[in-house]
Amino acid sequence: MRNTFLLSFCILAIAGCTQKPAETEKAPASPLTGTWHLVSSKSITKGDTAVTTPPQDQEMVKIFNGTDFAFFTHDLKNGKVDKPVFSAGSGIYTLQGNNYAEHLAYCNAREWENRDFKFTVEFKHDTLIQKGIEKIDSLKIDHEIIETYVKLR
């Protein structure tokens, strides 16, 4: 009986001495992480610049987590207009320094799906500026975009 008690005590003592696993250090959140509101957008084709920011009766947001992005555009009239607006897309992204690349996996404009786009990004306080070329030969799209977002959260 005494040996059983001693053995039980030794097992508990050894179990109590094991170290807790070290907490893994969390990587700093990407500066992209969050929800961004599009405030300005330009498309430059063969030197001609067109302002393409959604009209005042529409808005666009882009949302990022650590690996994925999604964007949504809709009219502000809850679809109760002659031509309701809703568009969306999502995919994965990488960010290395100021080099940002996205793979658009899903899009309501289905011919844009499974495309890769490379951009540069610049952060100024709560503002994100994204610049780059969108080129899809089959759709005759070849333009530079410059998009400016303000962080909502």
Disulfide bonds with the S-S distance in Angstrom:
none
